[in-house]
Amino acid sequence: MSSKVKKVVVAYSGGLDTSVIIQWLLEAYPGCEVIAFAADVGQKEELDGLEQKAIKTGASKCFIEDLREEFARDFVFPMLRANAIYEGTYLMGTSIARPLIAKKQIEIAHREKADAVCHGATGKGNDQVRFELTYMALDPDIRIIAAWRDDKWKFTSREDMINFAAKHNIPLPVSKDKPYSSDRNALHISHEGGILEDPWNEPTEDIFTISVSPEKAPDKPTYVEIDFEKGNPVAVNGKKMSPATLLDHLNTVAGANGIGRVDMVENRFVGMKSRGVYETPAGRCSGRPPGRRDDHHGPRGDVHARRADPEVRPARLQRVLVLAGDECPAAVHRRHAGEGDGHGPAEALQGQLHRRRAQVAELALQRGHRLLREERRLRAEGRHGLHPAQRPAPAHRSLFKKKGRA
C-alpha cells in the first residue's frame, strides 16, 4: 500500500495520544491534510477549547458532533437491556461509545472526501478492534492509520509523547505528575495507564471525578425511583427525561452517594491483562445490578424483589435505594421474593408472572462497614425462619414441576 495520504480524519479527544498524533501525522505523512473529529458523547468540560486546540496543533478543521442522545438511546440503553457486563464487573462504558464514534468518523471522511482515517488506540488495547472493525464494516476501502502500530510511529512510552508535546508546545491533559489518562462520556469515566498499570498502586481520591468515596458520602439514604418503558429508563422520581439527561442526572445523584466505582484487572482482546479504574454511577442504577448469576433466571445475590401493590401503574418500575458504599453485597437474600403470590423468587425478579403485573425491585446499596456488618448479622439470624419461596434455590425444581417441565 502506498504511504501517500492526501487527507485524513483523526478521531480526536484532546488527550495525550490524539494531541500528539496530529503533529505526528504532519511529519510522518508530508503534505497530508489533517482534519480532527471529536464526538460529544457527554465529556462536558473536556470539550472546552477543543476546536481551538486542534487547529493550533496543526489540524485544518475540527468537527465536534453532538451525539449524546444517540449514544444514550441507541447504544447505552440496548446494552443495559442486554445486561452486558464484561467479566461480571465492567459495564463497558468506554467500549460502547467506540462504534458510534467510528461511524460518525467515516461519515465525515466521506463528506470531506478523505482517503484515510486515524485513531489513537494503543496496540495492546481493545479500542483498536472496536474502531477498525467499524471502519471496515462501513467502508472496506478506506485507509486506516493505527498510529501505535504504524512503522513511522517513533514513541515507545507515554513519557516520550509528553516530551514530544513539550517540544512542539502542545498542551496536554496529563503530565509527568499525572501520568494516567481518562476517558469520559454520558455513562461513565475510565482511568487507566501510567501509575495505574501497577496493581499495587491504590488510586488516590484526586483521580475520581464523578463519584465520592463512601467516607465522604451522606449519612442518610437517597431514594430514587426509575420508570421503565419497554426496558428503557424514561423517568426519575416521576419526571420524564431524555436518555442523555437521565444518565447525567443519575451520575450526579448516585455518584454523590459513593456509587459506581470499580477497580479491576481485565483481559484484553490481544491476550494481555489491563488494570482499569472506572466510575459508572448511572450504570449501577439504570441497569440490572451485577451479582452471582443463575443459569436460568438472571441476576441473583443483590436484588430485593417483591410483588408490586395494586396501585402501581402498569409501566415497569424499578425502585432503587441508593446508599453510599458497598454497592454489590455478595449474598443478599431476597426477603420479599414471590411474597404471597405462590411464585418462586426467580420469577418475581424477572417480572414474569402469568398476570404480567408490575414488579418493584429494590437494589439495596449499603453504606459503611458498620451498617454492612449489621446487615450481615441480621441476614444470618433471619435466614432460618424464611418461607421456602424466600430462600435462594439454585435449581428451583419445584417451579419447573408446576410448569410441567421437570
N, C-alpha and C positions, 0 to 999 in steps of 0.2 A: 504494500500500500504506500502511495506517495505521502511524504511528510508535509506536502504543501497544504496549508489550511488558509482559506481566504477569510472566513468569518465563523466565529464560534460563540455559542451561547453557554455561559457558565451558570451553574446552579450556585447562587451567591447568598451567603448568610452574614458575611461580615466577620465571621470567626477567624481563627488563626489560619486554617488551611486555605479557605477561599480568598482571604485578604492577600495572601502571598501568591496564589495561583494566577491572579490577573496579571501581575507584573512578570511572573514566570512565563506565562503564555506569550507575552510580547517579546521576550528574549528567546524562548525556545522555538517559536514559530514566527520568524521575522516577516513583517508585512501583513500579518493577520489582524483582523478587526475583532475586538473582544467586546461582547455585549453581556452585561450582568443581568441576571434574573433572580429576584427574591420573591418567594411565596409567603404572603402573610397568612399564616395558619395559627396566629394567636401569640406571636412573640412579644407584642406590646412595645415597651420602650426600647427593645433591642433593634427596632426598625428606625428609630430616630436618627436622622442624618445619614442613613444608609446609602441613599442615592448619591448624595454629595461625596461620600467616602469612595464609592465605586468609581465615579468619574475622576476624582482626584488621583486614584490609584492607577488609572490608565484605561478604564472602560469607556467606550464611545457612547454607550447608552446604559441606562439601568431601568428595568421594568420591575415594578412592585405590584403584584396582583393580589387583591383581597380574596382569599379562598377560605375564610374562616367558616362561613355557613356550609359551604360544600364539604369541607373537611369534616365537620361535626356530623352533618346529616348523612353523607354518602359513604363515609369511611369509619368514623368512630362508632356511630350507633350500630351499624351492622356487625362490627367487631364485638361490641358489648353484648348484642343479642346472641352471638355465637359463643359467648363466654371464652373468647380467645385469650388465653393466658399462657405465655411461654414458660415452659418448665415449672408450671404451677405457681409462679411468683410474678413474673414480669408482665405488665399489662400492655406492652408493645406500643407505648405512647409515641416513641420516636419512629419506629418502623412503619406504623400505619400511615404516616404522612408522606413517606418517600414516593410511593406510586403516584400520588396526586401531584407532587412537585415535579416529577419526571414527565408526567402527562402534559402539564402546562408548559414545561420547558420545551417539549417537542412542538407544541402549538406555536410558541414564539419563534422557534427556529424556522418553522415553515413560513411564518408571517414575514420574518426578516430575511428569508432566503439564505439562511446559514447552512454551511456544509458540514458542521460539526457541533457536537455538544460536549460539555466537560463537567465533571463532578469532582469533589474533593474528598470522597470517601477513601479511607485507607485500604491498603491491600490485604489487611488482616481482619477486616470487619465484615459485617453483613450488609451494610448500606450499598456497597458496590454492586451486590447481587440485585438488590431491590431497584436501584437506578437503572442498571444496564438491561435487565430483563424487560423493564417497561419501555426503555428506548427501543429495543429490538422488536418488541411486540407492536409498537406504533409506527416505527419507521426502520425496517431492517437494513436500509441502505445508508443511513446516516453514519458519519464518522464519530466514533466515541473516543474521547480522550480521558482516560483514567489516570489522573496526574501521578498518583502514588505508584502506578505500575508502568509508567512511561519511561522509556530509555533515557529521555532527556532530563528526567527528574533528578536533581542533584542533592536533595536533602535526605539525611538519614535519621534525623531526630527532630523533635519539636524545638529544641534549643537552636538547631541550625536555622529553622524557619524564623524564630524570633530574632536571631542575629541578622538574617536577610531583610526582615521587615525594618529593623532599626537602620540598616544601611540605606534603604530606599524611603525612609521617613513614612512608613506605612503604620498608621495607628492600629493597635491590637486590643481585643478584649481580654487577652491573657498576657502574662508576663512571667519572668523567672520567679517572681514572688507568688504568682498564682498559676502554676503550671498544670492546669487542667482545663478542659473545655466543657461547655454547657450547651444544650440544645432544648429550646422551649417551644411549645405550641399550646393550643387551647386545652388539651387534655392533661399535659404534664410537663415536667422539665427533667432532663437527664444530665448527669455529671459523670465524666469519665476521663481517663488519660492522666498523664503526669503522676502526681503523688498518689492518686487513687489506684494506680496499677499495682501498687504494693498492698496486698490484702491486710498487712499488719498495720497500715495507716488508717486510723479511725477518722472518718470525715468530720471536720470541725463545723461548728454551728454557722460560720460565715459562708459555708458552701451552700446552704439551703436558702431557697428564695421564696417559695410559696407555702411553706409549712413551718410550724414552730415545734419545738421539742415538747415532749409530754410534761417536762418540768415547768415550762412557760405557758402551758395551755390553761384555760379557765378551770376553776374548781367546781363548776356546775355543768350539767348536761345541756346540749343544744339539740332541739328536736327538729327534724327535717322530714317533711312528707313529700314524696315524689310521685306524681301521677304518670302512669304509663299508658300509651295507646299503641296497639299493635307491636308491643315490645320495646317501644322507644320512650324515653322520658320526655314529657312535654310540659310539665309544670312543677314548681316547687312551692310548697305551702299554699297551694291553690292558685298561684299566679302563673299564667301562661308565659312561656319564654321561648325564644328561638333556640335552635340547637346550640349555637356557639355561646349565646348569652347564658344558657342554662349551665353549660360546662364551666364557664367563668365564675358564675355565682357559687357553684358547688366547690370549686377550687378555693374560693375565698372563705366560705363557711367551714368546710371540713379541714382545710389547711390551718385555720386559726385554732382548731381543736386538736392539732397534732396528728392528723390522719394522713396516711398515704405514703409514708417513707418506706423505701425498700433499698437494702444494701445486699448485693448478691454477686456471685461469680457464675457466669453463664457460659454455655457452649456456643461458639460461633460456627458459621457455616463451613469455614475452611478448616475446622478441626481444632482451633485454639480455644482457650478459655479466656474470658474477659471479665473484669470487675466493673460493675456499674452501680451508681447511686442514683435512685430515682425518687421523684416526688409526684404522686398521682392521686391527690385527694378526690378529684371529681370521679375518677375511675373506680375508686373504692366504694363510692356511694351509689353511682348510677348503673353499675353492672351487678352481676351476681358475685357475691363475695368469694374470695378464694378459701379453700379448705380441703379436707380429705374428701375424695370423690367416691361415689358408689357407681359401679359399672352401669346400673340400670336407671338410677333415679337422680343423677346430677349431684349438686353440691351438698356436702354434709359437714357438720362439725362446728359451724359458727353462725347458723341461721336459726332464729326462733320463729316458727310459723304457727299460725292459728287460723281458724275459720273466721271470716270477717263477720261483723254484726250485720243484721239485715239492712240497716240504713246506709251501708257503704255503697256508693254509686257503682255502676257496672264496670267502669274503667278500672283496669288493674292498678292497684295501689301498693306501693312498697313503702313501708314506714321505716325510716332509718333513724335509729337512736345513736347519735354521734357523741361519744365522749372521748376525751383525749387519751392517747397512749396505746396500749397493746391492742392492735386493731384486728387481729385474727387469732383468738384463742384456739389452742389445738383441739380441744374437745369440749364444746358447749352442747349439752343435751337439749333437745327440743321439748321444752316443758309443755307447750300448748299444741304440739303437732297432732292433727286429727282429732282435737278435743271435741267429744260429744257428737261426732258425726259418723262414727263407725268405720272410718277410713284410716289407712296407715299413714305414718308421718311423711313418707316419701311423696305420696300423692298430694298431701297438703302443701308440701314445699313447692311442688311444681305447679300448683293451682289447677290440677287436672281432675277435679271432682266431676262426677257424672252430670251434676246440675250446672256445671260451669259457673259457679258462684265466685265472686271476687275474693281474692285472698289478700291477707296482710302478712308481710314478712318483716320481722324486726331484726335488724342487724345490730347486735349489741357490741359496742366498741368500748372496752373498759379502760379506765384511767388509773394509772399509777400502780405500784406494786402492792400497796396495802389493799386497795379495792380488788385487785386481781386475786390475791391470796384469800380474801374473804369470799369471793365468788367461788373459788375452787373448793373451799371448805364447805360452803352451803350446798354446792353441787354434789359433792361426795356424800354428804349426810342425807340429801333428799333423794338420791337415785334409787335407793332400795324400795321406797314407797310408791314409785311411779306405776301408773297403769301400763300394761303391756304395749298399748298403742303409742305410749310416750317414750318407750325405751328404744335406743338405737338397735336396729336389726339389719345386719348386712344383706341377708338374702330376702327378707320379707316373704317367707314361704306361704304364710297364711294369706297374704294379699293375693298371691298368684292362684291359690286354690279357690278363692272366692270368684276369680275370673275364669276359672276352668282351664288354666294354663299350667297346672302343676305337672 
